[in-house]
Structures are given as structure tokens and as C-alpha cells.
């Protein structure tokens, strides 16, 4: 998607993923994402990029505390039309895929969805598919697999 739009793509992970792609506008940072967010503005200045995020995909530790830190660290950088995606919003030991097959996962005690609920001051039924408008954002949830939440700023 970044290549089709001639956009910069920044990936942050504690595992070395530096050989994933050879896209010339892709930047890989091997670091904790919350720690990198604290340096993001200066990092962008060094790379001649705007410190603005149009698409944010969060798929990290899946714990409540870390997800809460990620929201607090990265949401201030979201553009006015940003899309935010969270994986593992309906995590459980056994999960069902769209094709009805089962998989083995992890129960993160609602960590991701709980942090998003707290941010929005709302409750979400993560075991259901839903779409809601909250604080001028469209929040859409897909409950299959381990859950996937998409937030579109309006």
C-alpha cells in the first residue's frame, strides 16, 4: 500500500525485521515502539519526514499496560484522517477463523480491547462484530481469529 501511494513506511519491532522488504521508502527501527515514539519527532526531522501517522498498526505484546502506553505514545501523531488497526482484540485460547476452522491462541485477559475501551470511555463486546461512531471516529471490530479493530478518524 505504501509503495502504491509513494508513501514512507516505518516499521518498529524489537526483533530484527530489516530484510522484510527492499522498498526504498521503508524504514525499519529495531526498538520498543513506545521508546521510539518518544524519539519519533526528532527521527522524522533527521529523515526529512513529517511526524504524522496516516496508518498505525499495533500488534505487539497484547498486554493492557503496554497497549495503553502505545495509545498514549502514538495517538498524538495521528493525522486528521488516520486509520488505526489493533490485532488481538478478541484473544482466547481457542479461536475460530472465518472459514470456521479452529486455531490455538493465547488469552491476554482482554489487554488490547480493554486499553482501547479505556481510551474511548466505552465498552466493546469483543466477541461480536460491531461498528460504532465514538468521538467522531468510526470503530469497527471483527471478532474472528483473535480479533481485529479498525478505527477511522472522521
C-alpha positions as CSV (number, residue, x, y, z in Angstrom):
1,X,0.0,0.0,0.0
2,X,2.8,2.4,0.8
3,X,4.5,1.7,-2.5
4,X,1.3,2.2,-4.4
5,X,0.9,5.6,-2.7
6,X,4.6,6.5,-2.9
7,X,4.5,6.9,0.9
8,X,7.1,6.4,3.6
9,X,6.6,3.2,5.7
10,X,8.1,3.0,9.2
11,X,8.2,-0.4,10.9
12,X,9.2,-0.7,14.6
13,X,10.0,-4.1,16.2
14,X,12.3,-5.4,18.9
15,X,13.1,-8.3,16.5
16,X,15.3,-7.6,13.6
17,X,13.0,-7.5,10.5
18,X,15.3,-5.4,8.4
19,X,15.2,-7.8,5.5
20,X,11.5,-8.0,5.1
21,X,11.3,-5.7,2.0
22,X,13.5,-3.7,-0.3
23,X,11.0,-0.9,-0.7
24,X,13.2,2.3,-0.9
25,X,10.9,4.4,1.3
26,X,10.7,1.7,4.1
27,X,12.4,2.5,7.3
28,X,13.0,-0.2,9.9
29,X,13.7,0.7,13.5
30,X,14.8,-2.1,15.9
31,X,13.4,-0.8,19.2
32,X,10.5,-0.9,21.6
33,X,7.7,1.0,19.9
34,X,6.9,3.2,22.9
35,X,10.5,4.1,23.4
36,X,10.7,5.0,19.7
37,X,7.6,7.2,19.9
38,X,9.5,9.4,22.4
39,X,12.1,10.0,19.7
40,X,9.8,10.0,16.7
41,X,9.6,13.7,16.1
42,X,13.4,14.1,16.1
43,X,13.8,10.9,14.0
44,X,11.4,12.3,11.4
45,X,13.3,15.6,11.3
46,X,16.5,13.7,10.6
47,X,14.8,11.8,7.8
48,X,13.0,14.9,6.4
49,X,9.6,13.4,7.1
50,X,6.5,14.9,8.7
51,X,5.9,13.5,12.2
52,X,2.4,12.5,11.2
53,X,1.0,9.0,11.1
54,X,-1.7,8.1,8.5
55,X,-1.9,4.4,9.2
56,X,-0.9,2.9,12.5
57,X,-0.9,-0.9,13.0
58,X,-0.4,-2.1,16.6
59,X,0.4,-5.8,17.1
60,X,2.8,-6.1,20.0
61,X,2.7,-7.6,23.5
62,X,-1.1,-7.6,23.7
63,X,-1.0,-6.7,27.3
64,X,-3.2,-3.9,28.8
65,X,-0.4,-1.8,30.2
66,X,1.7,-1.9,27.0
67,X,-1.2,-1.2,24.7
68,X,-2.2,1.7,26.9
69,X,1.3,3.1,26.6
70,X,1.2,2.6,22.8
71,X,-2.1,4.6,22.6
72,X,-0.7,7.4,24.7
73,X,2.6,7.5,22.8
74,X,1.3,7.2,19.2
75,X,-2.2,8.8,19.1
76,X,-0.8,12.3,19.4
77,X,0.9,11.7,16.0
78,X,-2.2,10.6,14.1
79,X,-3.2,12.7,11.1
80,X,-6.7,14.1,10.9
81,X,-7.7,11.2,8.6
82,X,-5.7,8.4,10.2
83,X,-6.6,4.8,10.3
84,X,-5.5,2.8,13.4
85,X,-5.6,-1.0,13.5
86,X,-5.2,-3.3,16.5
87,X,-4.7,-7.0,16.3
88,X,-5.6,-9.5,19.1
89,X,-8.7,-7.6,20.4
90,X,-10.6,-10.9,21.0
91,X,-7.8,-13.2,22.1
92,X,-8.5,-16.5,23.6
93,X,-7.0,-20.0,23.9
94,X,-9.1,-21.5,21.1
95,X,-10.2,-19.1,18.3
96,X,-12.3,-19.5,15.1
97,X,-11.3,-18.3,11.7
98,X,-13.7,-17.0,9.0
99,X,-13.6,-20.4,7.4
100,X,-14.8,-22.0,10.7
101,X,-11.5,-23.8,11.3
102,X,-10.1,-23.5,14.8
103,X,-6.7,-22.3,16.0
104,X,-4.7,-22.2,19.2
105,X,-4.0,-18.8,20.6
106,X,-3.4,-17.0,23.9
107,X,-5.6,-15.4,26.4
108,X,-4.3,-11.9,27.1
109,X,-7.0,-11.1,29.6
110,X,-8.7,-8.6,27.2
111,X,-5.5,-6.5,27.3
112,X,-5.8,-4.8,23.9
113,X,-9.6,-4.2,23.8
114,X,-9.5,-3.1,27.5
115,X,-6.9,-0.4,26.7
116,X,-9.0,0.8,23.7
117,X,-12.2,0.8,25.8
118,X,-10.5,3.0,28.4
119,X,-9.2,5.5,25.8
120,X,-12.7,5.9,24.4
121,X,-14.6,5.6,27.7
122,X,-16.7,2.9,26.2
123,X,-17.4,-0.8,26.5
124,X,-17.0,-3.1,23.5
125,X,-18.3,-6.6,23.0
126,X,-15.1,-8.1,21.6
127,X,-16.8,-11.5,20.9
128,X,-19.1,-9.8,18.4
129,X,-18.6,-7.9,15.1
130,X,-19.6,-4.3,15.5
131,X,-19.3,-0.8,14.1
132,X,-19.8,2.3,16.3
133,X,-19.2,6.0,16.0
134,X,-17.4,7.3,19.0
135,X,-15.8,10.7,19.4
136,X,-16.1,11.4,15.7
137,X,-14.3,8.1,14.9
138,X,-15.7,5.0,13.3
139,X,-14.7,2.0,15.3
140,X,-15.2,-1.3,13.5
141,X,-14.5,-4.7,15.1
142,X,-14.0,-8.1,13.5
143,X,-14.3,-10.9,16.1
144,X,-12.9,-13.8,14.2
145,X,-9.4,-15.3,14.7
146,X,-8.0,-13.2,17.6
147,X,-10.0,-10.1,16.8
148,X,-9.1,-7.1,14.7
149,X,-10.2,-3.5,15.4
150,X,-10.1,-0.7,12.9
151,X,-10.5,3.0,13.9
152,X,-11.1,5.6,11.2
153,X,-10.8,9.2,12.2
154,X,-13.7,11.1,10.7
